[in-house]
Amino acid sequence: MFLRNCWYMVGWAADFSADAIVPFTVMDEPLAIYRKSDGTLAALEDRCPHRLVPLTVGRKEGDELRCMYHGLKFAADGRCTEIPGQERISAKVCVRAYPIEERHGAAWVWMGDPQKADAALIPPIIGPDDADWAMVCASFDIDANAELISDNLLDLSHAPFVHESTFGGSNMKSLKLMKESETKRGMAVLERGVQADRWHAGRQSNPYFGEVPSDDRVVSTFLVPGVFILTIHSYAPGVQERMGSDGPVEAPIFARCTNQMITPVSATKSKFFYNFGPWAKGADLKAHCFGIADAAFQEDKFIIEAQQDLIGRSPDSKMIMLAMDAPVLRYNEIYDRLRSAEQPVNQAA
């Protein structure tokens, strides 16, 4: 059972053209998403209540959608405004309208109580419209439960093994040095997620910007319902010895960022939205950086789908949690608290 009173990403802003009706499924609920004449987005239940035909195989007429089976037409608020050959329209002939907002170059739908839809809760990702970064955006399907993907993103200790060929993990000597010199600055528990701020010192080279040694400051934030925001600033080696009480007093030599958003399509299928890129001054490297990250995300997809397949074949087997799983456990406590608080909402739905 997933959280409902939260914003789920349903696409990058560029995915929604002026004329298209875009189908998307969140938690087994089919949506029809389209742009109105003023450029804002609308999201309706993708199911005509007459004969249960998808509105996404209909057509857009102004700010309304017409079902192309028998011609019923629906406004952006879900009301039926026309039934061909019938003057009286019952209020029961309607579709659900979902709150939808466009922020940070992405579209977000609220799946729970519309009265609780608070735009301030939209995760503050770094999107393609952020002038400080040169981001490349993409998405793909993962045949796995969204919570397994969240566990993967919260657990950075898998990187040397799953990403052995992409993040320089094959150099075990370098990895050992980085691990021994890692300085933790603590993990903060937020109202709707967790944040970690730590140093990876002693990196001998970096696949993103060349054979240059660096000390990397890694700040990761993970927010419900499954949003990962990661920034990494690389400094000349020894920066920690030169740091002031408020952090580095020198400029970084390079910076990169990724945002990864998980939307549950069903219990065993998810949509994975992601972007990756360097800071704006390194925009000429954005395709190179994205290529490395994209290959790594495919490695995650492979291992998670294999995990989901095995879980499906042995559903009674239980996971054994280890010390490395502390971020996963802290986040799951927050997720479970929020999920328990909306149990009446889930039962009503």
C-alpha distance (Angstrom), angle and dihedral (degrees) to the residues before:
residue distance angle dihedral
M1 . . .
F2 3.81 . .
L3 3.79 132.7 .
R4 3.79 114.4 -92.3
N5 3.81 104.5 -177.1
C6 3.79 95.2 74.1
W7 3.79 141.2 76.5
Y8 3.80 118.6 -91.1
M9 3.76 121.0 -164.1
V10 3.81 112.1 -121.4
G11 3.78 101.0 176.2
W12 3.77 148.8 -32.0
A13 3.81 113.6 -80.8
A14 3.81 89.4 -111.6
D15 3.83 89.8 61.0
F16 3.82 91.2 72.3
S17 3.79 115.3 69.7
A18 3.79 123.8 -172.5
D19 3.82 94.9 -100.2
A20 3.80 104.6 32.2
I21 3.80 128.8 103.5
V22 3.79 103.7 -152.7
P23 3.82 120.9 -157.0
F24 3.80 118.2 -143.8
T25 3.80 132.5 164.8
V26 3.80 124.3 -147.8
M27 3.82 118.8 -177.2
D28 3.83 90.4 -17.2
E29 3.82 91.5 -53.3
P30 3.83 111.7 123.8
L31 3.80 116.1 -138.1
A32 3.78 133.4 -165.8
I33 3.81 109.7 -152.5
Y34 3.79 124.5 -171.1
R35 3.78 143.4 152.6
K36 3.78 120.9 -104.6
S37 3.80 123.0 -140.2
D38 3.82 91.1 -91.5
G39 3.81 90.8 56.5
T40 3.81 96.8 -108.5
L41 3.79 121.1 124.1
A42 3.81 130.1 -109.8
A43 3.81 127.1 -165.3
L44 3.80 122.6 -160.6
E45 3.77 134.0 174.9
D46 3.79 104.1 -89.5
R47 3.79 94.2 -131.3
C48 3.79 127.7 89.6
P49 3.83 105.4 -140.1
H50 3.80 92.4 -140.6
R51 3.81 102.9 67.9
L52 3.82 99.4 -10.1
V53 3.80 96.1 -109.2
P54 3.85 118.4 155.6
L55 3.78 114.4 -102.2
T56 3.80 88.2 -145.8
V57 3.82 88.7 74.2
G58 3.80 87.9 53.6
R59 3.78 127.3 73.4
K60 3.78 139.7 -97.1
E61 3.81 116.4 -116.1
G62 3.78 110.6 -176.3
D63 3.80 106.2 -57.4
E64 3.82 93.1 -19.5
L65 3.79 137.6 79.7
R66 3.79 123.3 -132.7
C67 3.79 121.3 -154.5
M68 3.80 106.5 -132.2
Y69 3.80 95.1 -150.4
H70 3.83 99.2 71.9
G71 3.80 101.8 -9.7
L72 3.81 103.2 -105.9
K73 3.80 110.8 160.5
F74 3.81 127.5 -150.4
A75 3.79 132.1 -161.3
A76 3.82 123.9 -136.1
D77 3.83 89.6 -98.5
G78 3.82 91.1 57.7
R79 3.82 98.4 -104.4
C80 3.78 118.6 138.0
T81 3.81 105.9 -123.0
E82 3.78 100.1 177.9
I83 3.81 139.9 27.2
P84 3.81 109.4 179.0
G85 3.81 111.0 -120.9
Q86 3.82 93.8 10.2
E87 3.79 126.1 90.5
R88 3.80 100.7 -172.9
I89 3.80 115.2 69.5
S90 3.79 118.1 -167.6
A91 3.81 116.4 -137.3
K92 3.80 86.3 -126.8
V93 3.80 89.5 69.5
C94 3.79 96.7 83.9
V95 3.79 143.1 105.4
R96 3.78 129.2 -131.2
A97 3.79 115.8 -95.8
Y98 3.80 117.1 -151.4
P99 3.81 126.3 -151.3
I100 3.80 107.8 -110.0
E101 3.79 130.0 -177.5
E102 3.77 135.0 -176.9
R103 3.81 113.5 -139.3
H104 3.82 134.8 154.2
G105 3.80 92.3 3.9
A106 3.81 93.0 -56.2
A107 3.83 139.1 95.5
W108 3.81 119.8 -121.7
V109 3.82 128.2 -167.7
W110 3.82 125.8 -160.4
M111 3.81 108.8 -139.0
G112 3.81 99.7 -175.0
D113 3.79 137.3 58.3
P114 3.84 105.5 -18.1
Q115 3.81 90.4 -147.9
K116 3.81 88.3 64.9
A117 3.79 96.2 49.2
D118 3.80 102.7 127.2
A119 3.81 115.7 -179.4
A120 3.81 88.5 -156.0
L121 3.82 87.6 72.0
I122 3.80 93.5 62.2
P123 3.83 104.5 117.1
P124 3.84 111.6 -105.1
I125 3.79 97.1 -124.7
I126 3.79 123.0 169.7
G127 3.78 101.4 -112.1
P128 3.80 136.5 -172.0
D129 3.81 90.2 -89.5
D130 3.82 94.0 62.3
A131 3.81 107.5 111.6
D132 3.82 92.9 -155.5
W133 3.80 93.2 64.2
A134 3.82 137.7 48.8
M135 3.80 101.3 -139.4
V136 3.80 130.8 -178.3
C137 3.82 114.8 -158.3
A138 3.81 131.4 -152.9
S139 3.81 143.8 144.5
F140 3.79 142.0 -157.7
D141 3.80 141.1 179.3
I142 3.80 122.5 -99.5
D143 3.79 119.3 -162.3
A144 3.79 94.0 -139.4
N145 3.78 142.8 88.5
A146 3.80 112.8 -83.1
E147 3.81 92.4 -124.2
L148 3.82 91.1 61.6
I149 3.80 88.9 55.3
S150 3.81 91.1 48.5
D151 3.80 89.7 52.2
N152 3.80 89.2 52.9
L153 3.81 93.9 51.9
L154 3.80 93.0 46.2
D155 3.80 91.3 51.0
L156 3.82 108.1 68.9
S157 3.80 90.6 168.6
H158 3.81 89.0 84.2
A159 3.81 92.4 66.6
P160 3.86 99.3 89.5
F161 3.80 90.4 55.0
V162 3.80 109.0 31.4
H163 3.82 90.8 38.5
E164 3.78 98.1 38.0
S165 3.81 93.3 132.7
T166 3.81 100.3 38.3
F167 3.80 109.7 41.4
G168 3.78 97.4 40.6
G169 3.78 91.8 -96.3
S170 3.78 93.5 141.8
N171 3.80 89.2 77.0
M172 3.81 97.1 81.7
K173 3.81 92.9 176.1
S174 3.80 90.3 58.7
L175 3.79 91.2 44.9
K176 3.80 91.7 51.7
L177 3.80 90.6 51.1
M178 3.80 91.7 48.9
K179 3.80 92.1 48.1
E180 3.80 93.6 48.9
S181 3.81 92.1 48.1
E182 3.80 96.5 43.4
T183 3.77 109.8 126.9
K184 3.77 115.7 -159.3
R185 3.79 117.6 -148.9
G186 3.77 92.3 -172.6
M187 3.78 139.7 -95.0
A188 3.79 118.4 -94.0
V189 3.79 121.0 -150.2
L190 3.79 109.5 -140.6
E191 3.80 130.1 -164.7
R192 3.80 91.2 -101.6
G193 3.78 104.2 16.0
V194 3.80 148.6 -12.6
Q195 3.80 134.9 -84.2
A196 3.80 130.4 -159.3
D197 3.80 126.9 -166.8
R198 3.79 117.0 -171.3
W199 3.80 145.0 145.3
H200 3.80 128.2 -119.2
A201 3.78 102.9 -161.9
G202 3.77 127.7 -174.0
R203 3.79 100.7 34.6
Q204 3.81 104.8 167.6
S205 3.80 96.8 -159.1
N206 3.77 139.4 -4.9
P207 3.80 125.1 -138.6
Y208 3.80 90.9 -151.8
F209 3.80 100.2 61.2
G210 3.79 108.5 9.6
E211 3.78 144.1 -86.5
V212 3.78 93.3 -35.2
P213 3.83 123.6 132.4
S214 3.78 115.6 -129.0
D215 3.78 148.1 163.4
D216 3.80 109.6 -125.6
R217 3.79 127.6 -150.5
V218 3.81 108.0 -152.3
V219 3.81 119.6 -164.6
S220 3.80 115.8 -178.5
T221 3.79 128.2 -179.4
F222 3.79 124.4 -172.9
L223 3.80 118.1 -168.7
V224 3.79 135.0 179.4
P225 2.95 133.7 -64.0
G226 3.83 89.1 28.8
V227 3.81 112.4 -61.6
F228 3.80 121.7 147.8
I229 3.82 120.1 -165.6
L230 3.81 116.0 -175.8
T231 3.80 129.5 177.5
I232 3.80 124.3 179.8
H233 3.81 122.8 -169.6
S234 3.79 116.9 -169.4
Y235 3.81 120.6 -150.1
A236 3.78 135.7 -176.5
P237 3.84 110.4 -83.1
G238 3.80 115.9 -83.0
V239 3.79 95.2 31.9
Q240 3.80 92.4 138.4
E241 3.79 91.3 63.5
R242 3.79 89.0 51.9
M243 3.82 95.7 45.6
G244 3.76 126.0 118.9
S245 3.79 124.7 -138.9
D246 3.81 91.3 -91.6
G247 3.79 96.4 47.8
P248 3.81 137.5 -86.2
V249 3.80 115.9 -2.3
E250 3.80 92.7 -163.0
A251 3.79 131.3 70.1
P252 3.80 119.1 -101.4
I253 3.78 119.4 -111.4
F254 3.79 93.1 -138.1
A255 3.82 140.8 -1.5
R256 3.77 134.9 -164.0
C257 3.76 135.5 -179.7
T258 3.79 141.1 -165.1
N259 3.80 134.1 -172.8
Q260 3.78 121.0 -165.6
M261 3.80 123.8 -172.6
I262 3.80 126.0 -170.4
T263 3.81 121.8 -157.2
P264 3.82 119.1 -176.1
V265 3.79 111.4 -131.0
S266 3.80 92.8 177.9
A267 3.80 138.1 -26.3
T268 3.81 91.0 -73.3
K269 3.80 104.2 25.2
S270 3.81 131.8 65.0
K271 3.77 140.4 176.4
F272 3.79 114.5 -128.4
F273 3.80 115.9 -156.0
Y274 3.78 118.1 -173.1
N275 3.76 145.8 160.4
F276 3.77 134.5 -170.8
G277 3.75 136.2 -175.4
P278 3.80 149.5 134.7
W279 3.77 126.8 -100.9
A280 3.80 114.8 -74.5
K281 3.82 94.3 -97.7
G282 3.81 88.0 61.0
A283 3.82 95.1 48.1
D284 3.81 91.0 128.6
L285 3.82 86.9 68.2
K286 3.81 97.0 50.7
A287 3.81 96.1 101.1
H288 3.81 90.5 46.8
C289 3.82 93.0 48.4
F290 3.79 93.2 45.4
G291 3.80 91.2 50.4
I292 3.81 91.6 57.4
A293 3.80 92.6 46.4
D294 3.80 94.2 44.8
A295 3.80 90.9 54.5
A296 3.81 89.4 50.1
F297 3.82 92.3 50.9
Q298 3.80 89.0 53.4
E299 3.81 87.6 54.7
D300 3.82 88.6 54.0
K301 3.80 90.7 48.8
F302 3.81 91.3 53.2
I303 3.82 95.6 50.0
I304 3.82 95.0 42.9
E305 3.80 93.9 48.6
A306 3.80 89.3 49.7
Q307 3.81 88.5 50.4
Q308 3.83 92.1 49.6
D309 3.79 91.6 48.8
L310 3.80 91.8 53.4
I311 3.81 92.5 45.7
G312 3.80 89.0 51.9
R313 3.80 90.5 53.3
S314 3.81 94.3 45.3
P315 3.83 106.3 29.1
D316 3.81 93.9 162.8
S317 3.81 94.3 61.1
K318 3.81 114.7 104.1
M319 3.79 129.6 -146.8
I320 3.79 120.4 -118.7
M321 3.80 110.7 -138.2
L322 3.82 120.0 -143.0
A323 3.82 136.6 -165.2
M324 3.82 90.3 -90.8
D325 3.82 88.6 62.8
A326 3.83 96.0 69.4
P327 3.84 94.4 111.7
V328 3.81 89.9 49.2
L329 3.80 91.9 51.3
R330 3.82 94.0 46.8
Y331 3.79 92.5 49.6
N332 3.79 92.9 45.4
E333 3.80 89.3 54.3
I334 3.81 89.7 56.2
Y335 3.80 92.7 44.6
D336 3.80 92.4 49.1
R337 3.82 91.4 48.3
L338 3.79 92.0 53.4
R339 3.79 91.9 43.4
S340 3.80 92.5 51.0
A341 3.80 90.9 49.9
E342 3.80 91.3 59.4
Q343 3.81 98.3 45.0
P344 3.84 92.1 116.8
V345 3.82 87.9 54.0
N346 3.77 91.9 51.6
Q347 3.81 92.3 48.4
A348 3.79 91.3 50.2
A349 3.80 91.3 49.2
